[in-house]
Each structure stands twice: as C-alpha cells, then as structure tokens.
Amino acid sequence: MLRRNLVCVGIACTLLLVGCTSGTSSKGAANTTSPTTAAPSATGPAPGVTADSVKIGVTYVDTAALVKSGLNYNLGDWKGAWEALINQVNAAGGINGRKLVPDIVTIDPTAPQYAQAACVKFTEDDKDFLVAGFFVADAVNCVVDTHHTAVVGGTQTTQRVANAKAPWLTPLPGDGQTNRVIQALKANGSLSGKVGVFVGQAEDTATLNDDLVPALKAVGVTPVQTAVMDAPVSDTAAIQTNVNLIAQKFQASGVNTVVLGGLAAQNWPAYMEGNPYHPKLLFIDITGAQAFTTNKATTDTSLLAGSIAGGPYGPNQQIFEESQMQACIKTLAAAGVQTPAPDTLSTNMSDQPFQAAFNVCPVFDILKAWLQAAGKNLNYGTLQSAINGLTVHVSGDPTPRVFSPTALDGNPKAYLYNWDPAQKIYVLAAK
C-alpha cells in the first residue's frame, strides 16, 4: 500500500509544472549559454495546416480512470481549460491568421495502450500538425519519434531528444535539471562534508552513474559512497532491509550529507523512519520529498530536519499567485472553469483542482508563442527555426524560459526549498 500511495502522489506532483495562456513571448537573441547553430531550411512537412487553420492534437489525464484504479484524485477540468484557451485565441483571429482546430483525447495513465491509441489517431488518422499536453514517460516517443510529429509537452531525456524526428519543446525540466539543482546546492553551501548518493530503485542506476555523480564531480564534489536500492519494488520487507544496510554503510563511511535522486528518492526517508542515523538530506527533485511528506503512512518527519529539495518554482500557492498564472486563471474563470487557490482547500492531497490550470496553461503558453514565432509560412522547417532564441514567460514561473536547439525545455531555473518542521512542508528558500 505504501508503494501505491507514493506513486499516486508522484503523478500529481509531476503534473504541477507551470505556465498559462496570456504569457508574453519574443523571438530574440539565442541563449548565450548555447552554441550557435545554423537555422534549418524553412521547409518541411505541414500536416493539418491550411491557409486559415491548423489542427492540434491535445491530450489530458483521465481522472476517471485514476479513480477506477484506486487513485481518487480531483485534478480539475483539463478539457475545459484547453477549450477556454483555444477559444480565446480563435476569437481574437487565431495565430498568424490561422484558427486552432483542437483534436482532444483523454489519456488513461495507468496503461500504455491508451496513449498508443491516441498517438495513432493524431498522427495516422487525423494528420494533426502538432500534439500538445499530457504524456507519461516514453509515451511521447510514439508521436515525436515513430510518427515524426511535433510535440509540446512531455519529459525530455537525452535519449528521447536524440531519437526525436520532429520539433519538440516542453515546459517540464529535462535532464539538465539535475545539473542546475546541484549547482544551486553547491552555491548555497549545502554540499559540504562527506557526501553519499542514493537512488531508490534499480531503474535509476543510469541516473546515478550518468547524471548525479558526474554533476557532483563537475562542481568539485566526489561522493564517498553511492548506492542503488535494488530490492524488488513489491517486497517492502526487502526494501526496508536494503535501505537500512545502505544507511549503515554510509554511516560507517562518515557520510553526513545524502543526495537523493531518481524516481523513487522517497524510499530513503520512507524506510528510515525510526532510524537514529539522520544525515542532511538533499532531494534533487522535490517530487520525491513530497511523495514522502504527503503520504498517509508517514508518521515521522524528524529525519527531514535541515533537508533541502530542488525543483521548479513553487510551491502551489506561489504558482497560483504568480502574475501570468493569475491572468490565465481569469481567462479560465470567464469560460466557467474555476481554479480555487491551493491554500483555500482542505489538507486532503487528493483534492487538487488547480492542477488543470497548472498543467494546461504552461503547455499552451509555449504552443501559442512557438506558432506565432514560426510565422505565416507554417511547416516543420519554420517551426524548427523559431526555437533558437524563443523567449516565453511561462505562467507560474517568474523566470522567463529561453529556448534553443540545446535547451528544448527553455533552461528552467532550479529553485531550492527548505523543510519547515512547524508547517511540515517545504518552503521556497530566500533568494
């Protein structure tokens, strides 16, 4: 049951990335941290594009399917949010004279065949120009790799980007986020003493060896111990034993700072409750920290004292109050899609109706800005050319994104969060 609850919270946390409809954008100079690349020829495929319209595939999470599987989340009206933003653009004349023609499909995230079916519908049946919205892990590969169709959304990894055969942007932090968080932790002095690195499942072995350790060494930190929790994920007793044996090894080596990475970082605190060994914990992704702190099975948060988590801008109330997000929420409200402030809701973590705005708005921000920058001659060549230097104020994040061929997530800023034992939440660290 513990494992299932953690996965449930992880889905919700993954969905809380930022952005919205009225975000400003500009096609300016390229990001100075990226190498200069020659612009591709402004030609290429243009499925779904006519003189006065462009077909856009849209995906959103099927909360009814989550409920059926026992994950009883209220994540808001995603479809209504998409329709409100698209209708607003179309009422104003569209983008470069083209109306957006939405092709909206709900996705059951609990089984891969639903995303596969939607991919085939968008690319083979309906011939959409671009697909935007919600993707679970490798589901995006079907669209941008197998079917050579442009995408806005999804999580980028080095391998997925290398395999992509069509233009692809996303508001979600990609592989570079590990480096950005570690650099921020180094800058504030958190990576001190003897450092150990832990990842919570065997699937994250590559994350440990290819991302975490190299990123630490790049800032002058060589871990004295590294470890992977490789017990079967269904065997809680084996996980308990494995984590505590790793902790004994770390303690014997004098490790006083543990960097927690990977998709199951919460396995350290979840299986260390009651253990007197309390090193400083540094979560590379706040999702893992939140999966532990919001779980009903969690009874002891004392081991989080002094811990820090990295991630995108937040937490929820700060995302809600950000000026661009507020502008988006007003657009949704005018269409009857209500977005209550997170702080006005109950402490029940399954009640998160604001997630519709938090997820639809950032994707639409980039979609709108990208199509605008591509110009009237819309095809994959002009879309690719428009990436280099595309600057978008993604709602919910006060720091603008600057896209380039080597920063397809816009190089989002990594923010740090300190554990507040009184409130039992992570709070945004002072700048």
N, C-alpha and C positions, 0 to 999 in steps of 0.2 A: 504493500500500500504506500509506503514511503516513496518508493521509486516512482509510482504513478503520479502522486501528488507533485513531485518535483518536476516531472515532465510537463504537467498541466500548467504550472506557474511559468515554466520556461517558454511555453507557447505564447502566453500573454506578454511576458517581458520582451520577447523577441519582436512583438508587434508594436511596441510603443515608440518606434522611431518617429522623427519629426518632420513637419512641413505643412504647406497648405496652398489654397488657390490664389490668393492675392499677392503672393511673393513677387518681389521685384527681380528682374534679371537683366543681364547685359552681356554682350559679346565683346569682351575686351581683350587685353593682352594676355598671353598664355601665362600660366602659373610659373613663376620664376624658378621654382624648385624642380621643374620638369624639363627634360631635354627638348630642344626644338625638333619638331618632326614636320616633314613636308605634307601639306594638305593633299588628301586624295582627290582624284578627279571627281567633279561634281556630277557624276552619272552613276547609274546602278539601278537595281530593282526598285519598283514603286508599286507594290501590290496594294490594292484598296484605295489608291489615290485617283481622284478625278479633279476637274477644274474647280469644283466648288465643294468637295467633301473629302474626308479621309476616314477610313474605317479603323477603329481602335478596339482591340480585344481587351477586356477588363476582367480580372479575377479578384474574388474576395473570399474570405474564410466563411465556411458554412458552420455557423454556431449551432444550428440544429443537429448537425452530425456530431459535434462535440458532446452535446447533451446526451445523445443516444449512446455514446461510448463511455458515459460517466463523468465527462468533464463539463460541469454545469456552469459555463461562463456566459455572462451578458457583456458582449463586446460592442454593442451599439449597432446602428443602422448603416452598414457599409454600402449597400446598394443605393440607399437614399442619398448618402454623401456623394457618391460618384455621379449620380444623376443631377444633383444640385449644382455641382461644379461644372459639369459639361453643359448643362442648360444655361448657366450664366455666361459661359464663353460663347455659345452659339447665339444667344440673344444679343450679344454685342457684335455679331458679324463673323464669328469664328476666328481662326488663326490664319493670317495672310489670305483672307477671303474664303477659307475652307471651313465648313461646319464639321464638327466631330460627330461621327456616326458610331455610337457605342455598341459593342457586342459583349454583353455582360454575362459571365458564368460564375456560379458559386462553386467553391472548391472544398471538398471534404479532406481535411489534412490528415486524417487517420489512416488513409490507404492511398497508395501511389496511383492506382488506376484512374482515379477521378481527375487528377492533374493531367495524366496522359491523354484522356479523352478530350479534355478542354483544349489541350495543345493541338490535337488533330483537327478539332473543329475550327480553331482560329486560323491555322496555317494552311491546311489542305482544303477544307470545305468552304470557309468564308473569305479566305485570302485577305486577312487583315494586314494593314501596314505595320502595325506595332502592337505589342501586347504589354499591358501595364498592370501592376497590382501586387497580389499576394502569391508568393512561391515558397514551397517548403524544400529547403536544401537543394538537391540535384534536379528537382522538377523543372527548373529554368533551362536545363540543358536541352530538353526536347524542343523548346522554342528557338533559342538563340544559336544552338549548335546543330541539332539534327535537321531542323526546318529553316535555318538561315533567316530568321525573322527577328526584327529589332525588339528590344525589351527596355522597359523602365521598371526597376524593382528587383527583388531577389538579393541574395547574399553572394558577393563575388569572392572567389578564391583565385589564387594564381593559376590553378589548373583550369577552372571554368572559364576564366578570361582568355587563356591561351587557346581553348577549344572553340570559343565563340566565333561564329561566321557571319555575324551581323552586328551593327552598332548596339551598344548596351551601356546604360547608365543606371545608377541606383542611389537612393539616399542612405542606404544601410552601410555602415562601415565594413570595409573589406579586410583583406589580410594585413594591410598596413596599420590597422588599429592596434595590433599588438605592439609594434614599434612605437607608436605615438603614446600609448599608455605607459610603457616602460620609460620612455624619455621624460614624461611628466613626473613619474615617480622618482627618477634619478634627480630631476631638477629640484624637487622639494625635499630631498634628503632621505626619502623613505627606504632606499635600497642600501641600507647600512648593515654592518656586522656580517655574520656568516649567513649566506643566502642558500636556501633549498628551493627546488622547483617540483611541484606536484601537479599531475593531471589525473582526473578521476575516472578514466575508462581507457581500455586498450585502444579504442579507435582514435584516441588523441595522441598516440605515440609520435606520429609525424609532427603534430603541433608542438610537442615538446622539443623534438630534435631539430626541426626545420625553422621554427618560428621563435619560441620562447628563449632557448639557450643562445642562439645567435644574436637575438635582440639585446639580451643582457650583456653579452660579451662586447657588443658594439658600444655600450655605454660604460665599459670598463668593469663589469661585474661578472666574475666567474663563479658559478654555483659550486658549493662544496658537496652537494648531494642533489640528485634528480631521481624521480620515481614515478612510475605509472601504476595506478590501481588496476590490476588486470584480472581480478576475480570476476566470475560470471555476474552480469548485472541483475540476474534473477535470484541470486543467492545472497541475501542480506547478511547472514552469519559469516560467510566467506569475505564479504566486503568489510565487515567490522574488523575481522582478524587482519586482513590485508592492510587496511588503513592504519591500524594501531602498530603493526610491525614496521611500517614505513616511518611512522612517528618516532618509534624507538630508535631507528637508525638515524633519523635527523637529529634527535636529541643527543645521541651519543657523539655525533659529529660537531656538536655545539651550534647547530642551526638555530638562529633566533629570529629569522625572517623567512617566511614561506610564501613564495609566489605561486598562486593557484590559477591554472589556466585550463583551457579546453571546455567542452560542452557540459561536463559534469564536475565542475570545480566544487560544487556544494557537497560532494562526497567527503571532503576533508572535515568541515565542521559538523556535518550530519552524523558522522560516525566517530567523532572525537568528543562528543558530549560526555562530561564526567571525567575526562582525562585531564590530569593536572598539568600536562605539558601545554603551555599557552604561548607559542611564538607569535610574533606580529604577522598577521595575515594580509596579503596584498592580492586582491582579486583583479585579474586582467580584464574581466568582463563582469559588470555589475549584475548581469542576469543570474550568474551562479550564486552571488551573495543574496539576491532577492529570493531565489528559489529556496534557500535555507531559511531566511528570516520570516517569510510569509507562510511557511508550511505549518499546518496544524500539529504535526508531530514534533515540532521543535519546542523543547522545554528549557533549554539552557543556551542563552546567548552571551554568557560571560566571556567565552573564548574569543568573541569578536572585539573585545576591548582594544582600542588602538588600531583597528583594521581600517584599510582603505580599499575602495573599489573604483575601477576606471570604467568609463563608458561615454555614451553620447550625452548631450545636455539633458538635464532633468533636475530633480525627479518630476513626477507627474504634474504637480501643481505649478511648477515653474514652466514646464512645457505649455500648459494651458494658458498661463498669463503672458507668455511671450507675444509681442505686438502683432507679428504676422499670423500667428496661430489664432489670435483673437479676431483678426479680420476674416479669416477663413470660417471660424465658428459663427460669425454673424451671417455669412453667406448661407451656411447650412441652416441656421435658425430661420432665415427668411423663407426657406423651402420646407420648413416644418421638421427638420432634422435637429433634434435637441442634443446638446453636448453639455451635460452638467459638470461643474467643477469637481475635480477629484476630491478636494477637501470637504465637499458637502455630502459625500457618500458615506455609507457605512464602512466599517473596517473589514467587511467581507470581501476578500480578494477576488472572488468570482464576479463581483459586480463592478465592471469597468466599461460602462457605455461610452466613455470618452475615447476608447480605442479606435472607433470608426474614424474620427477626425484625425487622431494622431497617426494613423496609417495611410488613409486615403489622401490626405492633404499633401504630405511631402512628395508622394509619387506624382500627383497631379501638378504640383509646382514645377518639377523638373520636366515633365511631359510638355506642359504649356510653353515653358521657356525654350526648350530644345526645338520644338516645332517652329516656334517663332524665329529663332536664330537660323534655322535651315533655309528660310526664305520661301519665295513663291514656287521656285523650281524644286519641288519636294521629291527626293528619292534617297536611297541609302548613301549615295555619294555626298550629297549636300548635308545629310544628317550627320555623317561621319566628320565632315569638315567643320560643322558647327560645334563639335565637342571642345576643340582646343581654345581655351580661354573663356568658355561659357561660365558665367558667374550667376549663381542663383541664391537668393536669400530664402532658404528653406524654412518655412514656418515652424516654430517650436524650437529653433536654434538661432541664437543671436549672432552667430559667426557665419558669414556667407560661405558657400561652397564654391570652389574654383575647380572646374573640370578640365582635364587634358587627356591625351591618349594614355598617359601613365598614372592618371588619377581619376579613374572612372567612377569613383564614389565621391568625388569632389574634395578629397583630402579633409574629411571632417575633423574638427578639433576634438582631442580627447580631454574629457573633464574628469576630475577626481572627486570622490565622495568619502567623507569621514563617518564612521559609525557613531551615532548618538545613542548612548545607552539609556538615557532618560526617555526619549521618544521611541526607542527601539527601531530606528530607521537610519538609512544612510542619507546624509545631507551634503549638499554641494559645498565643496571646500572654497574658502575665500580665495580670490584671485591673487 
